[in-house]
Amino acid sequence: MPGPTDERLVGVLAGADAQVVRNLLRERRGEFFVTAPDEIPAEISELLPEGAEWVESQAFNEEATGALYEGRFYFDKKSNRVLFDCSNPVRKDGPPPNVVVG
């Protein structure tokens, strides 16, 4: 259960290089499974592409977070977008980021 001081970072990456997303999904296709993000804030949901077919990889989640914090990364191959939903994110190589919500 999240505490009162927990921080949640949710957003959408629309990569400038869509080929990177396509390559990742192709190279690691056996790791990904079909899923649906849940409890996404309304202001972020408005940014999600219609008809997205989200997939997720537990192995990628652990690799991306360095197993230092909870984080889920959803990929949509149709739009080449990545949705991330992380709790208490920290940098692998330094101090925690200063996150300002506004």
C-alpha positions as CSV (number, residue, x, y, z in Angstrom):
1,M,0.0,0.0,0.0
2,P,1.5,3.3,-1.0
3,G,2.3,5.7,1.8
4,P,1.7,9.4,2.0
5,T,5.2,10.3,0.9
6,D,5.3,7.9,-2.1
7,E,5.7,9.5,-5.6
8,R,4.2,8.2,-8.7
9,L,5.5,9.1,-12.1
10,V,3.2,8.3,-15.1
11,G,3.7,9.5,-18.7
12,V,3.8,8.7,-22.3
13,L,6.9,8.6,-24.5
14,A,6.4,9.3,-28.2
15,G,9.8,8.4,-29.3
16,A,11.4,10.5,-32.1
17,D,12.9,7.2,-33.4
18,A,10.0,4.8,-33.7
19,Q,12.4,2.2,-35.1
20,V,13.9,1.7,-31.6
21,V,10.5,0.6,-30.2
22,R,9.9,-1.7,-33.2
23,N,13.3,-3.2,-32.8
24,L,12.9,-3.8,-29.1
25,L,9.5,-5.5,-29.6
26,R,10.9,-7.7,-32.4
27,E,14.2,-8.7,-30.7
28,R,12.5,-9.5,-27.4
29,R,9.1,-10.6,-28.7
30,G,9.0,-13.8,-26.6
31,E,9.1,-11.7,-23.4
32,F,6.1,-9.5,-24.1
33,F,2.5,-10.4,-23.3
34,V,-0.7,-8.6,-24.0
35,T,-2.0,-6.4,-21.2
36,A,-4.0,-3.3,-20.4
37,P,-2.8,-0.5,-18.2
38,D,-5.0,0.2,-15.2
39,E,-5.6,3.2,-12.9
40,I,-3.9,5.6,-15.2
41,P,-4.6,9.3,-14.3
42,A,-7.2,11.0,-16.5
43,E,-4.8,13.6,-17.8
44,I,-2.5,10.9,-19.0
45,S,-5.3,8.7,-20.4
46,E,-6.2,11.6,-22.7
47,L,-2.7,11.3,-24.3
48,L,-3.0,7.6,-25.1
49,P,-3.6,6.6,-28.7
50,E,-7.0,5.2,-29.5
51,G,-7.0,1.5,-30.3
52,A,-3.6,0.9,-28.7
53,E,-2.6,-2.7,-28.3
54,W,-0.4,-2.6,-25.2
55,V,2.2,-5.3,-24.4
56,E,4.5,-5.6,-21.4
57,S,7.5,-7.5,-20.4
58,Q,8.4,-8.3,-16.8
59,A,12.0,-8.8,-17.7
60,F,12.1,-5.4,-19.4
61,N,10.4,-3.8,-16.4
62,E,13.1,-5.2,-14.0
63,E,15.9,-4.2,-16.4
64,A,14.6,-0.7,-16.8
65,T,14.2,-0.1,-13.1
66,G,17.3,-1.9,-12.1
67,A,15.0,-3.6,-9.6
68,L,15.3,-0.5,-7.5
69,Y,11.7,0.6,-7.6
70,E,8.3,-0.5,-8.9
71,G,7.8,0.3,-12.6
72,R,5.8,-0.9,-15.5
73,F,6.4,-0.1,-19.1
74,Y,3.7,-0.7,-21.7
75,F,4.5,-0.7,-25.5
76,D,2.1,-0.1,-28.3
77,K,3.5,-1.2,-31.7
78,K,0.8,0.6,-33.7
79,S,1.7,4.0,-32.4
80,N,5.3,3.2,-31.2
81,R,4.5,4.8,-27.9
82,V,5.6,3.8,-24.4
83,L,3.5,4.3,-21.4
84,F,5.4,4.2,-18.1
85,D,3.9,4.0,-14.5
86,C,6.5,4.1,-11.8
87,S,6.5,4.4,-8.0
88,N,9.3,6.2,-6.2
89,P,11.7,6.1,-9.1
90,V,15.4,6.6,-8.5
91,R,18.4,6.8,-10.8
92,K,20.5,3.7,-10.9
93,D,23.7,5.8,-10.9
94,G,22.9,8.7,-8.5
95,P,20.5,10.5,-6.3
96,P,16.8,10.4,-6.7
97,P,15.3,12.7,-9.3
98,N,13.6,15.9,-8.2
99,V,10.1,15.4,-9.6
100,V,7.8,18.5,-9.7
101,V,4.1,17.9,-10.5
102,G,2.3,21.0,-11.7
